[in-house]
Amino acid sequence: MKSFIETAASRETSEELMEAIFRVAGRDEGRAVKIWEDGPTDAELTAIIEIVTGNGRTETTDYCWGSAGSGWATLFN
């Protein structure tokens, strides 16, 4: 069985974003899947953005989240 992060390509999601989701989920595979499928809470979104962008060193649009594409941060916000 593939780990959550290893499903990045099949979910059309950037691996860096998958790693950030997984970290925010407390490294809990089931919780990470729930965040990915249902969208993050405001607190989770803030944490994911901070992790994936390195606290603003890159743009959120550099990463894709499934069908939300590179607009994921504003879509969930």
TIGU-217696 format. One record per residue: residue in one letter; x, y, z of N, C-alpha, C, O in turn; residue number from 0. Coordinates in steps of 0.1 Angstrom, whole numbers, plus 5000, padded with zeros to 4 digits. Layout:
BEGIN
- rest, nu, nv, nw, cau, cav, caw, cu, cv, cw, ou, ov, ow, nr
- A, X, Y, Z, X, Y, Z, X, Y, Z, X, Y, Z, NUM
...
END
This chain:
BEGIN
- rest, nu, nv, nw, cau, cav, caw, cu, cv, cw, ou, ov, ow, nr
- M, 5008, 4988, 5000, 5000, 5000, 5000, 5009, 5012, 5000, 5018, 5013, 5008, 0
- K, 5006, 5022, 4991, 5013, 5034, 4991, 5010, 5043, 5002, 4999, 5044, 5008, 1
- S, 5021, 5050, 5007, 5019, 5060, 5017, 5011, 5072, 5011, 5011, 5074, 4999, 2
- F, 5006, 5081, 5020, 4999, 5093, 5015, 5007, 5101, 5006, 5003, 5105, 4995, 3
- I, 5020, 5103, 5010, 5028, 5112, 5001, 5031, 5105, 4988, 5032, 5112, 4978, 4
- E, 5032, 5092, 4987, 5035, 5085, 4975, 5023, 5086, 4965, 5024, 5082, 4953, 5
- T, 5011, 5091, 4970, 5000, 5092, 4961, 4999, 5105, 4954, 4989, 5108, 4947, 6
- A, 5009, 5114, 4956, 5009, 5127, 4950, 5006, 5127, 4935, 4997, 5135, 4931, 7
- A, 5012, 5119, 4927, 5010, 5119, 4913, 4996, 5115, 4909, 4990, 5122, 4901, 8
- S, 4991, 5105, 4915, 4977, 5101, 4912, 4967, 5111, 4917, 4956, 5111, 4912, 9
- R, 4970, 5119, 4927, 4961, 5129, 4932, 4963, 5142, 4925, 4956, 5152, 4928, 10
- E, 4973, 5143, 4915, 4976, 5155, 4908, 4979, 5166, 4918, 4975, 5178, 4916, 11
- T, 4987, 5163, 4928, 4991, 5172, 4939, 5006, 5172, 4940, 5012, 5162, 4940, 12
- S, 5012, 5184, 4942, 5026, 5185, 4944, 5030, 5177, 4956, 5024, 5177, 4967, 13
- E, 5042, 5170, 4955, 5047, 5162, 4966, 5050, 5171, 4978, 5047, 5167, 4989, 14
- E, 5055, 5183, 4976, 5058, 5192, 4987, 5045, 5195, 4995, 5045, 5196, 5007, 15
- L, 5034, 5197, 4988, 5021, 5200, 4994, 5016, 5188, 5001, 5010, 5189, 5012, 16
- M, 5018, 5176, 4996, 5014, 5164, 5002, 5022, 5162, 5016, 5016, 5158, 5026, 17
- E, 5034, 5165, 5015, 5043, 5164, 5027, 5038, 5174, 5038, 5037, 5171, 5050, 18
- A, 5034, 5186, 5034, 5029, 5196, 5043, 5016, 5192, 5049, 5014, 5193, 5061, 19
- I, 5007, 5187, 5041, 4994, 5181, 5046, 4997, 5170, 5056, 4990, 5170, 5067, 20
- F, 5006, 5161, 5053, 5009, 5150, 5062, 5014, 5155, 5075, 5011, 5150, 5086, 21
- R, 5023, 5165, 5075, 5029, 5171, 5087, 5018, 5177, 5096, 5017, 5175, 5108, 22
- V, 5009, 5185, 5089, 4998, 5192, 5096, 4988, 5181, 5102, 4982, 5184, 5113, 23
- A, 4987, 5170, 5096, 4978, 5159, 5101, 4985, 5151, 5112, 4980, 5141, 5116, 24
- G, 4996, 5156, 5116, 5003, 5149, 5127, 5009, 5136, 5123, 5011, 5126, 5131, 25
- R, 5012, 5135, 5110, 5018, 5123, 5104, 5008, 5111, 5104, 5012, 5099, 5104, 26
- D, 4995, 5114, 5105, 4984, 5104, 5106, 4979, 5103, 5091, 4973, 5112, 5086, 27
- E, 4981, 5091, 5085, 4977, 5089, 5071, 4962, 5092, 5069, 4958, 5099, 5060, 28
- G, 4954, 5087, 5078, 4939, 5088, 5077, 4935, 5103, 5078, 4926, 5107, 5070, 29
- R, 4941, 5110, 5087, 4937, 5124, 5089, 4942, 5132, 5077, 4936, 5141, 5072, 30
- A, 4954, 5128, 5071, 4959, 5135, 5059, 4950, 5133, 5048, 4947, 5143, 5040, 31
- V, 4945, 5121, 5046, 4936, 5119, 5035, 4923, 5127, 5037, 4918, 5133, 5027, 32
- K, 4918, 5128, 5049, 4906, 5136, 5052, 4908, 5151, 5048, 4900, 5157, 5042, 33
- I, 4920, 5156, 5052, 4923, 5170, 5049, 4923, 5172, 5034, 4918, 5182, 5029, 34
- W, 4930, 5163, 5027, 4931, 5164, 5013, 4917, 5163, 5006, 4914, 5171, 4997, 35
- E, 4909, 5154, 5010, 4896, 5152, 5004, 4886, 5162, 5008, 4878, 5167, 4999, 36
- D, 4885, 5166, 5020, 4875, 5176, 5025, 4880, 5190, 5026, 4871, 5199, 5027, 37
- G, 4892, 5192, 5024, 4898, 5206, 5025, 4902, 5208, 5040, 4897, 5202, 5049, 38
- P, 4911, 5217, 5041, 4916, 5220, 5055, 4908, 5230, 5062, 4900, 5238, 5056, 39
- T, 4909, 5230, 5076, 4903, 5241, 5084, 4911, 5253, 5082, 4922, 5252, 5076, 40
- D, 4907, 5264, 5087, 4915, 5277, 5086, 4929, 5275, 5092, 4939, 5279, 5086, 41
- A, 4929, 5269, 5104, 4942, 5267, 5111, 4951, 5258, 5103, 4963, 5260, 5102, 42
- E, 4945, 5247, 5098, 4953, 5237, 5090, 4958, 5244, 5077, 4970, 5242, 5073, 43
- L, 4950, 5252, 5070, 4954, 5259, 5058, 4966, 5268, 5061, 4975, 5268, 5054, 44
- T, 4965, 5276, 5072, 4976, 5285, 5075, 4988, 5277, 5078, 4999, 5281, 5073, 45
- A, 4988, 5266, 5085, 5000, 5258, 5087, 5005, 5252, 5074, 5017, 5252, 5072, 46
- I, 4996, 5247, 5066, 5001, 5241, 5053, 5008, 5251, 5045, 5018, 5249, 5039, 47
- I, 5002, 5263, 5044, 5008, 5274, 5036, 5022, 5278, 5042, 5031, 5279, 5034, 48
- E, 5023, 5279, 5055, 5036, 5282, 5061, 5046, 5272, 5058, 5058, 5275, 5055, 49
- I, 5042, 5259, 5059, 5052, 5248, 5056, 5056, 5248, 5042, 5068, 5247, 5038, 50
- V, 5046, 5247, 5033, 5049, 5245, 5018, 5056, 5257, 5012, 5064, 5255, 5003, 51
- T, 5054, 5269, 5017, 5060, 5281, 5011, 5073, 5285, 5019, 5080, 5294, 5015, 52
- G, 5077, 5277, 5029, 5088, 5281, 5037, 5087, 5295, 5043, 5096, 5303, 5043, 53
- N, 5075, 5297, 5049, 5071, 5310, 5055, 5073, 5321, 5045, 5078, 5332, 5048, 54
- G, 5068, 5319, 5033, 5067, 5330, 5023, 5079, 5330, 5013, 5079, 5340, 5005, 55
- R, 5088, 5321, 5014, 5100, 5321, 5004, 5095, 5317, 4990, 5102, 5321, 4980, 56
- T, 5085, 5310, 4989, 5079, 5306, 4976, 5064, 5310, 4976, 5059, 5313, 4986, 57
- E, 5058, 5310, 4964, 5044, 5313, 4963, 5035, 5300, 4964, 5040, 5289, 4960, 58
- T, 5023, 5302, 4969, 5014, 5290, 4970, 5011, 5285, 4956, 5008, 5273, 4954, 59
- T, 5011, 5294, 4946, 5008, 5290, 4932, 5019, 5282, 4926, 5017, 5277, 4915, 60
- D, 5030, 5280, 4933, 5041, 5271, 4928, 5037, 5256, 4930, 5044, 5247, 4925, 61
- Y, 5026, 5254, 4937, 5022, 5240, 4941, 5007, 5238, 4937, 4999, 5247, 4937, 62
- C, 5004, 5226, 4933, 4991, 5222, 4929, 4984, 5212, 4939, 4991, 5204, 4945, 63
- W, 4971, 5214, 4941, 4963, 5205, 4950, 4951, 5200, 4941, 4941, 5206, 4941, 64
- G, 4953, 5189, 4935, 4943, 5182, 4928, 4935, 5191, 4918, 4942, 5199, 4911, 65
- S, 4922, 5190, 4918, 4914, 5198, 4909, 4914, 5213, 4912, 4910, 5221, 4904, 66
- A, 4918, 5216, 4924, 4919, 5231, 4927, 4931, 5237, 4921, 4932, 5249, 4920, 67
- G, 4940, 5229, 4916, 4952, 5234, 4909, 4961, 5243, 4917, 4962, 5241, 4929, 68
- S, 4967, 5253, 4910, 4976, 5262, 4917, 4968, 5273, 4925, 4974, 5281, 4932, 69
- G, 4955, 5273, 4924, 4947, 5283, 4931, 4942, 5278, 4944, 4933, 5283, 4950, 70
- W, 4947, 5267, 4949, 4942, 5260, 4961, 4942, 5269, 4973, 4932, 5268, 4981, 71
- A, 4951, 5277, 4975, 4952, 5285, 4988, 4940, 5295, 4988, 4935, 5297, 4999, 72
- T, 4937, 5301, 4977, 4926, 5310, 4977, 4913, 5303, 4976, 4903, 5308, 4982, 73
- L, 4912, 5292, 4970, 4900, 5284, 4970, 4895, 5280, 4984, 4884, 5280, 4987, 74
- F, 4905, 5275, 4992, 4902, 5270, 5005, 4901, 5282, 5015, 4895, 5280, 5026, 75
- N, 4906, 5293, 5012, 4906, 5305, 5021, 4892, 5311, 5022, 4891, 5321, 5029, 76
END
